[in-house]
Amino acid sequence: MIALGKRFIRQVLTVLSVVAMLTMGFNSPSSAATPARFVFEYPPSPGQFVVELTDESKIQKARDILSGKEKDATHILGRIIKRPADYNPNWSYQLDPNSISFFQMAIEVCDASIQYTEDHLDEAGGAFLPGAFWCPWNSRLVKEIS
């Protein structure tokens, strides 16, 4: 019975952590900008993923990460949309530009590689990536594309 209680508490804390992270990622845009696209990878797994940013402060943050100016919150996170984007043709999903932000550390429940997420996309939003929230721990921005 005690083990069940501890497991329940861990699950509640996990859900609360995801909710807190979602709240951080869904701030209203600080200013509209011309969309910018960035490529990230998840070493050592193969493949690259393209995201589109539409908020000027997030675009600047991504550019600061690429230039080395930002050294702490350098990993990407956001909410999955289960449909492909024309700018990210190799994958069946994309990240909602309004949900994207950057982090230094995150909880395990939202971590997965790009390919694993693709392979288990039908499960995303349930026990796998609750709320369709994805925070690939090893993500690293590699370039901005036009």
C-alpha distance (Angstrom), angle and dihedral (degrees) to the residues before:
residue distance angle dihedral
M1 . . .
I2 3.81 . .
A3 3.82 90.9 .
L4 3.81 89.5 53.1
G5 3.82 90.2 51.6
K6 3.80 92.5 50.4
R7 3.80 91.0 48.3
F8 3.81 90.8 50.7
I9 3.80 91.6 49.4
R10 3.83 90.7 50.0
Q11 3.81 90.3 50.8
V12 3.82 92.0 49.0
L13 3.81 90.9 49.2
T14 3.80 90.2 49.2
V15 3.80 91.8 51.5
L16 3.81 91.2 47.2
S17 3.80 90.3 50.2
V18 3.80 91.5 51.8
V19 3.81 91.0 47.6
A20 3.80 90.2 51.4
M21 3.81 91.2 49.2
L22 3.81 91.3 47.3
T23 3.77 89.9 52.2
M24 3.80 90.3 53.0
G25 3.80 91.0 50.2
F26 3.80 97.6 49.1
N27 3.77 101.0 61.8
S28 3.76 113.9 139.3
P29 3.78 112.9 -100.6
S30 3.78 113.1 -86.6
S31 3.77 90.7 -144.1
A32 3.76 135.7 -10.5
A33 3.76 114.3 -106.7
T34 3.75 140.4 177.0
P35 3.81 102.5 -84.9
A36 3.79 115.9 -99.9
R37 3.78 125.7 -162.0
F38 3.76 126.8 -145.2
V39 3.78 133.6 -173.2
F40 3.76 123.1 -138.6
E41 3.77 133.8 179.4
Y42 3.79 135.5 -160.7
P43 3.80 108.2 -136.8
P44 2.93 132.6 -121.8
S45 3.82 88.5 21.0
P46 3.81 115.7 82.9
G47 3.77 123.2 -116.6
Q48 3.76 138.3 59.8
F49 3.78 131.2 -122.3
V50 3.81 128.5 -151.3
V51 3.79 123.6 -143.9
E52 3.77 129.6 -173.2
L53 3.77 120.7 -140.1
T54 3.79 121.5 -161.6
D55 3.80 101.4 174.2
E56 3.81 116.5 88.3
S57 3.82 94.3 -141.6
K58 3.82 92.0 51.0
I59 3.80 91.1 46.7
Q60 3.80 89.6 52.2
K61 3.81 90.6 47.1
A62 3.82 90.2 53.4
R63 3.80 90.7 49.0
D64 3.82 89.8 48.9
I65 3.82 89.2 52.5
L66 3.80 91.4 51.2
S67 3.81 92.7 47.4
G68 3.81 92.2 49.0
K69 3.79 93.2 -116.3
E70 3.84 90.6 114.9
K71 3.79 109.9 56.1
D72 3.81 104.3 161.1
A73 3.81 114.5 48.6
T74 3.80 97.4 38.9
H75 3.82 104.4 135.3
I76 3.80 121.9 90.3
L77 3.79 127.9 -124.8
G78 3.76 135.9 175.1
R79 3.77 148.4 132.1
I80 3.79 119.2 -72.9
I81 3.78 121.6 -122.6
K82 3.80 108.4 -159.2
R83 3.78 98.2 -134.7
P84 3.79 132.2 77.7
A85 3.78 124.0 -100.0
D86 3.80 121.4 -140.1
Y87 3.82 89.7 -126.6
N88 3.83 92.3 52.6
P89 3.83 102.8 45.3
N90 3.82 98.9 161.0
W91 3.80 94.6 67.3
S92 3.82 137.1 58.6
Y93 3.79 92.9 -138.0
Q94 3.78 142.3 46.1
L95 3.79 138.9 -166.5
D96 3.78 120.1 -102.2
P97 3.83 103.0 -112.6
N98 3.82 91.1 -142.4
S99 3.81 91.2 57.1
I100 3.79 98.8 48.5
S101 3.77 120.1 112.9
F102 3.79 138.1 143.2
F103 3.79 131.0 -107.0
Q104 3.77 143.3 -174.8
M105 3.82 99.6 -151.4
A106 3.81 132.5 5.4
I107 3.77 141.7 176.8
E108 3.79 121.5 -83.7
V109 3.79 96.5 -119.0
C110 3.82 93.2 75.8
D111 3.82 98.6 43.4
A112 3.81 122.0 107.8
S113 3.77 137.7 132.9
I114 3.79 121.4 -103.0
Q115 3.82 93.4 -107.7
Y116 3.82 94.5 43.5
T117 3.79 89.0 52.7
E118 3.82 89.8 51.0
D119 3.81 91.7 47.9
H120 3.82 92.5 50.4
L121 3.80 99.5 32.9
D122 3.80 92.8 125.8
E123 3.84 88.5 61.2
A124 3.82 95.6 47.8
G125 3.76 112.6 114.6
G126 3.80 94.4 34.8
A127 3.79 125.7 66.3
F128 3.81 87.1 -33.9
L129 3.81 109.3 69.1
P130 3.83 96.4 -12.1
G131 3.77 112.3 -133.2
A132 3.83 87.6 12.2
F133 3.80 86.2 -82.3
W134 3.82 113.3 153.7
C135 3.79 125.9 -168.0
P136 3.81 108.7 168.7
W137 3.81 102.7 -158.7
N138 3.79 95.6 -154.2
S139 3.79 94.5 45.5
R140 3.75 115.6 133.1
L141 3.76 129.1 178.5
V142 3.79 111.5 -122.9
K143 3.81 105.4 176.6
E144 3.78 149.9 -17.5
I145 3.80 115.9 -115.1
S146 3.78 131.3 -160.1
